[in-house]
Amino acid sequence: MVWEIAIKQQLKKLKPEYSLAETASYGLENHLLILPVSLPYITQYSLLPLIDKDPFDRMIVATAFYERITLISKK
């Protein structure tokens, strides 16, 4: 999520090789969808069990669940 990248950059937890705008542009140029944080995703987020307390991870799971997208993670 671009939102998470922006926050991690501000917190100095992520030092990317490219700017946020370049990263987003690269994703768009390669046919990746950048989904907004919207009410349906937030509603789905509120229904998730508290298995993972990381709010970014939870939003990714909620979005994938709502959109019926297969989520793959190495976690």
C-alpha positions as YAML, in Angstrom:
chain: A
units: angstrom
residues:
- id: 1
  name: MET
  ca: [0.00, 0.00, 0.00]
- id: 2
  name: VAL
  ca: [1.30, 3.40, -0.91]
- id: 3
  name: TRP
  ca: [-0.15, 4.74, 2.35]
- id: 4
  name: GLU
  ca: [2.01, 2.36, 4.38]
- id: 5
  name: ILE
  ca: [5.11, 3.22, 2.38]
- id: 6
  name: ALA
  ca: [4.55, 6.95, 3.03]
- id: 7
  name: ILE
  ca: [4.15, 6.43, 6.78]
- id: 8
  name: LYS
  ca: [7.16, 4.12, 7.06]
- id: 9
  name: GLN
  ca: [9.27, 6.68, 5.17]
- id: 10
  name: GLN
  ca: [8.23, 9.44, 7.59]
- id: 11
  name: LEU
  ca: [9.08, 7.23, 10.56]
- id: 12
  name: LYS
  ca: [12.49, 6.49, 8.99]
- id: 13
  name: LYS
  ca: [11.67, 2.77, 9.03]
- id: 14
  name: LEU
  ca: [11.98, 2.53, 5.27]
- id: 15
  name: LYS
  ca: [14.55, 4.11, 3.03]
- id: 16
  name: PRO
  ca: [13.40, 3.36, -0.50]
- id: 17
  name: GLU
  ca: [15.56, 3.63, -3.56]
- id: 18
  name: TYR
  ca: [12.83, 5.61, -5.35]
- id: 19
  name: SER
  ca: [10.46, 8.40, -4.31]
- id: 20
  name: LEU
  ca: [6.88, 7.61, -3.37]
- id: 21
  name: ALA
  ca: [5.65, 9.17, -6.64]
- id: 22
  name: GLU
  ca: [8.11, 7.07, -8.67]
- id: 23
  name: THR
  ca: [7.08, 3.91, -6.84]
- id: 24
  name: ALA
  ca: [3.38, 4.60, -7.47]
- id: 25
  name: SER
  ca: [4.03, 5.48, -11.13]
- id: 26
  name: TYR
  ca: [6.01, 2.28, -11.62]
- id: 27
  name: GLY
  ca: [3.13, 0.27, -10.19]
- id: 28
  name: LEU
  ca: [0.59, 1.97, -12.45]
- id: 29
  name: GLU
  ca: [2.80, 1.53, -15.52]
- id: 30
  name: ASN
  ca: [3.00, -2.19, -14.76]
- id: 31
  name: HIS
  ca: [-0.76, -2.59, -14.49]
- id: 32
  name: LEU
  ca: [-0.97, -2.70, -10.71]
- id: 33
  name: LEU
  ca: [-4.11, -1.29, -9.15]
- id: 34
  name: ILE
  ca: [-3.73, 1.22, -6.36]
- id: 35
  name: LEU
  ca: [-6.89, 0.83, -4.33]
- id: 36
  name: PRO
  ca: [-8.10, 3.63, -2.06]
- id: 37
  name: VAL
  ca: [-8.86, 3.04, 1.61]
- id: 38
  name: SER
  ca: [-12.65, 3.12, 1.35]
- id: 39
  name: LEU
  ca: [-15.67, 2.42, 3.52]
- id: 40
  name: PRO
  ca: [-16.24, -1.17, 2.33]
- id: 41
  name: TYR
  ca: [-12.62, -2.04, 3.22]
- id: 42
  name: ILE
  ca: [-12.87, -0.30, 6.59]
- id: 43
  name: THR
  ca: [-16.11, -2.16, 7.33]
- id: 44
  name: GLN
  ca: [-14.43, -5.46, 6.44]
- id: 45
  name: TYR
  ca: [-11.45, -4.43, 8.60]
- id: 46
  name: SER
  ca: [-13.75, -4.00, 11.60]
- id: 47
  name: LEU
  ca: [-15.03, -7.57, 11.18]
- id: 48
  name: LEU
  ca: [-11.61, -9.24, 11.21]
- id: 49
  name: PRO
  ca: [-10.55, -11.19, 14.30]
- id: 50
  name: LEU
  ca: [-7.56, -9.73, 16.14]
- id: 51
  name: ILE
  ca: [-5.11, -12.35, 14.89]
- id: 52
  name: ASP
  ca: [-2.65, -9.75, 13.62]
- id: 53
  name: LYS
  ca: [-2.50, -6.39, 15.41]
- id: 54
  name: ASP
  ca: [-0.57, -4.55, 12.68]
- id: 55
  name: PRO
  ca: [-3.15, -2.12, 11.22]
- id: 56
  name: PHE
  ca: [-1.49, -2.09, 7.78]
- id: 57
  name: ASP
  ca: [-1.48, -5.88, 7.53]
- id: 58
  name: ARG
  ca: [-5.09, -5.97, 8.68]
- id: 59
  name: MET
  ca: [-6.13, -3.43, 6.02]
- id: 60
  name: ILE
  ca: [-4.39, -5.48, 3.32]
- id: 61
  name: VAL
  ca: [-6.21, -8.62, 4.51]
- id: 62
  name: ALA
  ca: [-9.55, -6.79, 4.71]
- id: 63
  name: THR
  ca: [-9.12, -5.37, 1.21]
- id: 64
  name: ALA
  ca: [-8.16, -8.75, -0.23]
- id: 65
  name: PHE
  ca: [-11.08, -10.42, 1.53]
- id: 66
  name: TYR
  ca: [-13.58, -7.82, 0.31]
- id: 67
  name: GLU
  ca: [-12.25, -7.89, -3.27]
- id: 68
  name: ARG
  ca: [-11.96, -11.71, -3.22]
- id: 69
  name: ILE
  ca: [-8.30, -11.45, -4.16]
- id: 70
  name: THR
  ca: [-5.85, -14.20, -3.23]
- id: 71
  name: LEU
  ca: [-3.31, -12.81, -0.80]
- id: 72
  name: ILE
  ca: [0.18, -14.28, -0.83]
- id: 73
  name: SER
  ca: [2.66, -13.49, 1.93]
- id: 74
  name: LYS
  ca: [5.95, -14.83, 3.16]
- id: 75
  name: LYS
  ca: [4.99, -13.99, 6.75]
...
